[in-house]
Structures are given as structure tokens and as C-alpha cells.
Amino acid sequence: MKSPDIRLIAVDMDGTLLRPDGSIPDGLWPLLERLTDRGIAFAPASGRQLATLQRMFAGVHGDLDYIAENGAYVVRGGEEVSSDAVDPGFAASVVTRLRELVAAGRLHAGIVVCGKASAYIEDTDPVFVAEVEKYYARLEVVPDLLAEDDQVLKLAIFDFDGGEAHTAVAFADLRATHQVVVSGPHWVDIMNATVNKGVALRNLQAALGVTPAQTAAFGDYLNDVELLQAADWSYAMADAHPDVVAVARHRAPSNAEDGVVTVIEQLVA
């Protein structure tokens, strides 16, 4: 069977590319060199901050493409392809609402205001801070989130008790105007309605002159659904959320088995 003409590969990070311990598979590094030699673009596609993704791939020779903040920020070769910031008044209303829910004992959660320049938190709970630091290389602890002046790409809420069952329910009414996406077992992301990884991937495809038929994408969780829908070669990881499995055309071995690397090796053989 002839190998497909893949020109772009977009890969979710947590639960997909990264091993269960959070490390990047060793086999990815030589594979990235081969992809570069063959003119195939590689794009980490994550809810993580751009600076965090760039730090994780700092050892790569040449430029990668990045889909950061669940698609709210797309960068190619150091240049912005697209961004989609929320209205400042809306961002402030989400922060205020979470404060009230936490104060009333209805949620056990903390919020990250994800700006273009940095991420910001005001909650100093050690467990919360440790979780946030995993995903945000540029992070400032501030006395008042409402006093910060930055373009807000996303509001990320960490729910200690589980995002899908608690925070996503508490903010479900916002789905009438915005994206409220469960991006991990404890994380819920709130963004503009026009933001998702699929829109971001299509913007990157347009910038590269690449079609969905020339695109492969990998994901495992609910914030990856649109990403997979934007690629003809779509892969759900072995232990992916059922809704992700439902939209993917193919399956990949789990992240514990380095499934992304294994499948890409087969695609570009």
C-alpha cells in the first residue's frame, strides 16, 4: 500500500504524545528530523501555553508550528498565524463568578487567566500552583486577576473534584455564547465560541497550503474532537474518551506504548 501524502501532523500532548509520566518519547526526536527533511510540518496542539510548548521542544533544530491554548493562539516559525482573545468584560465576569462559587462552597477550584504575554493566578494553594506550573512556563502570581492588562486567550479552571462533573456543569450556561470544554480530568477551558483546535488546525492548513487529506491528527480527550475532524488521517488513542473515538477514523496505541510515534513511523515509511 502506498503511503499517504502527509504534509502536516498535529498532535495533542497530555494523554496522547506524552507518556504517562509526562515525558516526550525518545523516539520522537529522530522522527522530527526525518519529518523536517521530508518537508512535513509538525504541530503540537495543546491547551498548554505557547511558552510551555516552546520550552518542551527547545532542543529541536528548526521551527515547529504550535497550536496553543486549545487553538486560541497559532504560531508558525515564530510568527502569529491566528489568535482569538475573549472580551475583557467577559473574562472578568468568569473570574468573579468562580470566586463566588468557591466562596459559597459550591466548587473547589482555582482559575488561570491565560494571556498572550503570561498566565496569571491569584490562588496560592500549593496543589493548585503545582498543577498550573506543569502547563504554564510563563506564570505570574498576582494579588488581583481583575487588575491585569493582557489579551486573554483562555480561562482555565482547575477543579480539584473533577472538571466534567462540577465546573463544566456550573458554567454550562456559557455554552450559549462561548466554548466550555473539558480538557482533562480536572480542567475546564472557557474560550470564544470561535476557538477550538480544529479551527486552529484549519488556519494552519491554510497558511501552509495543506489539505485535510494531507493532514494527520492525534488526540484522546474532548478538546481534541474538532482537531480530529479537521484531518482525514485522524487517530484516537487506545484509551481515548468515547466521544473522541466516535469521530476518529483510526485508532492508535496508547501513549504508554508511544502510540503517536509508532503510527507516524508507519505513515511516513
N, C-alpha and C positions, 0 to 999 in steps of 0.2 A: 504493500500500500504506500502510495506517495505521501510524503509528509506535507501537512498543510502549510500554506504561505503565511506564517505568523510574523507579524511586524511589530506587535505591541503586546506586552504581558503585564496585566495589573493584578497585584497580589495583596490581599488583606494580610495583616500582621498577626495579631493575637488570635490563637486558635487555628491559624491557617499556615503561615510561613514559620512563625516562631515555634520552637519546641516547647513542651510544657514548662520547662524551667525558664522560658523567656529568651533563650539564646537563638541566634541565627544558625541554621545548619551549616556545617563546614563546607558541604558540597556546593553551596550557593556561590561562593566566591569565584572558583574557577569557571563555573557556569556563566556568571555575569560577564566574564572576559570573553567567552565564546559568543554570547549574545551580542556584545558590543562589536566584535569582529564581523558578525553577520548582519549588522545594521538593525538589530531587533531591540526596540526600546523596552525598558523595564521600569515599572512604576509601582512602588509601594503605595498601597491605598488604605488609609487608616483613619481612625478617629484621633490618632495622635497628632500632636503639634508638628508643624514643619521643622522647627529646630531640632526636635527629638528625632525625627526620621533622618535628617541630615547627619546628626551625630551618630546614629546607628550604622549608617553607610559611609562614614567618613573615609574609610580605607579603600573605597572603590575608585579606580582610575577612570576619569571622565565623568560626565554629568549623568545623573539619573533624572527621571521625571518623578514628581511627587504629587500624590493626591492626599492632602492633609485635611484635618478637621472634618472628617466624614464627607469630604467633597467641597467644603466651603472655600478651600484655597488650593489652587493647582499651579504648580511651578515647573517650568522646563528650562534646564540649563541656567538656573539662577534667575530667570525672567518669569514674571507672573503671566500665566495663561488666563486664569479667571479667578475671581473672588466674589463672595456674596455675603455681605455683612448685614446683621439684623439692625432694625431701628433702635436707637439708643433708649427711647422710652419703653419699648417692649422689653429690652434686656433688663432695664431697671425694675420693671413690673415682675419679671420672673424671679429676680433676686429677692425682692420684697416678699413675694408670695412664699418662697421657700423659707425665708426667715420666720414668717408667721406660722407655717405648718410645723416647723421644728419647735418653735416656742410653745405651740399648743400640744406638743407630744404626738402629733399625727404622723410625723415622719422622723426617721433617724437618718439624716443625710447631710451632706455638705455640697457646696456648689463651686465650680470653677468657671470664671469668666474668661473665655478663650479669645484673646485679642490678637491682632496681627503682630504687634510688637512683642507681646508677652502673654502669659497666662497669669491670672490673679486669683488669690483666695484670701478669705478673712478668717476662716475656721482653722484653728491650730491643733485640733485633735490629732494626736500622733499617728493613729491608724489612718485617718483620712489623708494627712500630709504624706505619709509613706506611699499610699496608693497613687496620689496625684503625681508625686515625683517620678513614678515609673513612666509616665506618659508625657510630662512637660519639662523639657530641658531648660526652657526659659520660664521661670516661675517667680512671682513676687507675692509675698505675704503682706497684705495691706490692711490698715485699720477699717476702711470702709470701701467696699466694692463699688458703691454708687458714686464715689468721688473720682474714679479712674477715667481717663480720657484716652480711649483707644477704639479702633474699629473692632466691634465684637463679631467674630465669625460664628461662635457657637457658645451655648451654655451647657456645661456638662455637670450632671448631678450624680454623685456617688451615694448610693443607698446602701447602708450597712445591712439592711434586712432583705435586699433583693429588689432590683430595679423594675422588673417586669410586673411584679405583684403589687408594688407600692407606689413608687414615684410615677411610673407610667400611667397608673390609674388616677393619681392625684392631679396630673397635668393633662389628662386625656382630652379635656375640652379645647385645649390649644391646637389640637389636630385640625380644627376647622380653618385655621389660618396659617399654621406652621407645621414643621416636621417635629414629631416627638418620637424618637427612635430608641429602642432598646439596643444598645451597642455592646453589651456584655452582661454577665450575670448580675452585676451591681451598678452598671452605668446606664444612664438615660441621657441622650443628647437632644437638645432643643435648638432648631435652626430655622431659617426661612423655608417656606414651602417649596421653593425652587432649588433647594440644596439636597443632594444625595450623591453617593459615589457614582451612580450611573450617569447623572448629568455631567459630573466632573470627567468621567471617562470619555463621554461623547465630545466634550470640549477638547480634551487631549487628542482624541482621534482626529478632530477637525484640524488642530494645529499641526499634526503630523501627516495629514493626508492618508489616514489609515481607515479601513472599513471595519465594521463588526466582524465580518468573515475573516479578517486578518488579525483578530484580537482574541487573546485567551485571558480568562479571569478566574480567580480562585477566591472562595470565601466560605465562612462557616456560620455567621450569625446574621441577625435580622437586618443590620445596617449594610449587609452585603447583597441583599436581594436585587436592588437596581443595578449594582455593578455587574452581576452575572447576566442580567437581562440585556446589557449593552454589548455583550460579547457572544459570538456564535460558539466559541470554544469555552463554555462555562463549566466550572468544576466546583461541586460541593464536597467538602472534606468528609471523610468517613463518619465522623461523629457530629456532623453539622445539624443545626436546628432544622426540624422538619419543614418549615416554610422555605428554607434555603434549598433543601433537597428537591422540593417541589418545582422550583424554577430552573434548576441546573440541568444541563443536557448530559453531563457526565459526572462521575464520582472520582475522587482522588483518595489515596491512602491518608490516614490521619497525620496530623502534624507530628505526633510522636514517632511516626515512621518516615519523616521527611518527605511527605507525600507531594508537596509542591515541586521540590527538586526532581523527584522521580518522574513526575508527569512531564515537566518541561524538558527533561532529557529525552523523553520519548517523542515529544512534539517536534523537537529541532534535530532529531537524529539524522 
